[in-house]
Each structure stands twice: as C-alpha cells, then as structure tokens.
Amino acid sequence: MRKKSIQVMTIGLAALAACMFVPLSGEATNSTLLEEKPLAGITLSLDHYCETVIQLAQEEETEAQKEEEAQAEEAEEKEAASKEQKEKEKKIKLNLKYDKLGIADVDTYLNVRKTASESGKIIGKMTKNTGCNVISVKKGWAKIESGSVRGYVKAEYLITGEAAEKKALKVATLKAVVKTETLNVRFLPTTDSRIYDQLSEDEDYTVEKENLTKDYIKTYISKYCSKKDVSEVDLSEMYDDLDNWVMLSIDNEKMFVSKDFVSLKYKLNRAVTIKQEKKKSSGTSSDSSSTASSIVDYAMQFLGNRYVWGGTSLTNGTDCSGFTMSIYSHFGYSLPRTSSAQAAATKTVSSSDVQVGDLFFYGSGSVSHVALYIGNGQIIHASNARDGIKISNAYYRKPIKIGRVM
C-alpha cells in the first residue's frame, strides 16, 4: 500500500513538472518571461498536491498497520483457542475411563433392558449422547454398563470404537461433582453472598464458566444482580478470590460454588435407573393410583425431547411448566401456565408423604422451576436447552414445595 502511494505521488509530480515547461501555444516560449513571471499558481497547486498525496500515503500506512495488527491478534486468538481445545481434549481423555466406549446414537432415548430381548423388562434409559462401557455384543444386543445401570441395548443404536472417542470430545461436558452431602451455592462468588440453593451429592452439575474474571463478573452483576445481591458483599475481596469459584448452570439458572467442595471433570451423561414404585395404599384410591401411574408412563415417552423457553409442545419443545401442564392436560386436569401459579394451585404435601404424580417446585426464595415425581426418588422435567427433558434425583436441589394435583 505504501509503495503504491509513493508511485502515485512520483507520477503526479512528474506530470506537474512537465506542465511547467510545455508551451501553452504552438509558439516558442520566451525564457525572459518565464524568469520574470514565476508560475505561482502552479507552485501553490503542487504544494497542495504534495500535502494531499503524503497525507493519503500516511493514512494508507496507518490502515495497513491496523490490518497487520488485526491479523496478528486473530492469529493469537486462534492459537489460544487451539491450545485450549487441546487441553480440553487431554482432560476429557483422562476423565473418560471406559474399556470400550459406547455412546447412545438416538434423538430421544434408548431403553436398557434386563435381558437381551425386546420383551425384556426396562430397567434404565439412556438419552442422546449418554456414555457407557460396552461389555460384549452378541446377536445384535450389547451388554452395557452406565452409571448404576447394567443391562442390554440394541447395538445398532450405539456409536463405538474410534467414532465414539471422537464423538466424546465433542459432547463431553464439564461437570461439578459435589463432595459433600449437601452444598450451599451462592448468588455471587463469595461466602458473603446470600445462599441461592442447596445441592445434593447424588447429582452432577453442569459448569457454565470455569475461569471467572473481574470483567466477566462486573458485567454479570450489571445485568442480573439487584442491589440486595451485592449490598453485603466486599467486591474487592471477591474479585481477588475468583480463582477459587466456578459458575454452575442449573435449570437455566446461574449460581456460584466454591471449588473447595466440588471436583471438576469432563463427563458424558449416564444412564438413569427406572423402577416401578409400589403405590401407597393409605389415603390413596386405586383409581387415582392407576391414573398417577399412567401419567408417569405418558410423561416418560417424551424423555430426551427439546426444551424451549415458553413452549408447551411435548414433541417440538416445552419449558418446565409447559411440560407438567401438558402432561396433566392429557388426563383432563387443568393446571396454570407458570410454575409459580402451579405451586399455588396444588395442595402441599410433606416429603415423607410424596407420591407418584406429585409436583416438585424449586427456586431461590420464589418458585422458578417445576418437575414431575416418577417414584424412587426421581423426577422427570424439562430442564434446560442443553439437556432437554431429563430424569434427575428429586433432591438434586432443595425443593421449595411438593404439590399434589389429584
């Protein structure tokens, strides 16, 4: 760019110089007149032209420098991203310890059966991208182990070998594994902050951001925090201690936990155990018990389907309250649209009296999430965009209320 500007300037100067010596008519030029009457106008134009060309050259040089700097910055970012990806892949390989890795290749879920037969009892379910250890494969059935589930799945629905290892690098998620029986999580990354919720050691929690920075937290506070959230927090002390905290994402809610009480590991989803809970006879009619069982069976058909905020479609996307509302609507029960309204519309029951079909409500101070109890300490719920409709431990976070519809 700079070289081109100099060339243009040189050509322009040459052209102007030539004009100074070319006669304006066919007659010979009088040298005396040239000496007595300098071409002041041409000199002025030439000076102005030089200034313009030099300025243009400087501007082009500045633009070229900016472009070079931008390219260098982009190259640095790519190098950093590549390094980060390699570190992530290294951690994933260390965390995923399978003798023979298998990954569920389904859109929704894959049934795990007690025996290698279509008529075998269903003892568990694997949602999309759930990992397992493939023990053996025989006659189209794979014997697998995933989490606490050990049984058989159709081998055609598993990715194995090198393809599974490559897939794992893409779908493994950084999880926080709780190391205590219960764990307090906070509104902000400091113990001065109010308690947001309590988590259970029986669940793995998705890490939203592992390495917190001062700029990131400042932006987060300005967007999502109230004056009450920061009123009792020593911000300077909090910013100095960010390396010891991590942000979690639970049901589309963000909260912070100290790294001292969790271990961070890249993990694949695990299969969930499915057991039919025996119905309680005390105070429960056989009709309502049968209906509750049917409600759970119906809800389970949509395991693995999409989460969509504001949605109510069990097949095309729903949020948590849209899920419970639509499930109960199928059986003729009318529930309000939001989780908080559903909490207000249901009868409160104690955890010792919980029954299949009850609704579990969660949140921080006020209800913001709802799930359907399916028995044996488990719930099914539309969790978030990452996980969709999933099964969790009913006490993966502390319920605000347990409500009964029927």
Buried (B, 14 or more C-beta within 10 A) or exposed (E): EEEEBEEEBEEBBEEBEEEEEEEEEEEEEEEEEEEEEEEEEEEEEBEEBBEEBEEEBEEBEEEEEEEEEEEEEEEEEEEEEEEEEEEBBEBBBEBBEBEBBBBBBBEBBBBBBEEBEEEBEBBBBBBBBBBBBBBEBEEEBBBBBBBEBBBBBBBEBBBBEEEBBEBBBEBBBBBBEBEEEEBBBBBBBBEBBBEBBEBBBEBBBBBBBEEBEEEEBEEBBEEEBEEEBBEEBEBEEBBEBBEEBBBBBBBBBBBBBBBEBBEBBBBBBBBBBBEBBEBEEEEBEEEBBEBBBEBBEBBBBBBBBBBBEEBBBBEEBBBBBBBBBBBBEEBEBEBBEBBBBBBEEBEEBEEEEBBBBBBBBBBBEEBBBBBBBBBBBBBBBBBBBEBBBBBBBBBBBBBBBBBBBB
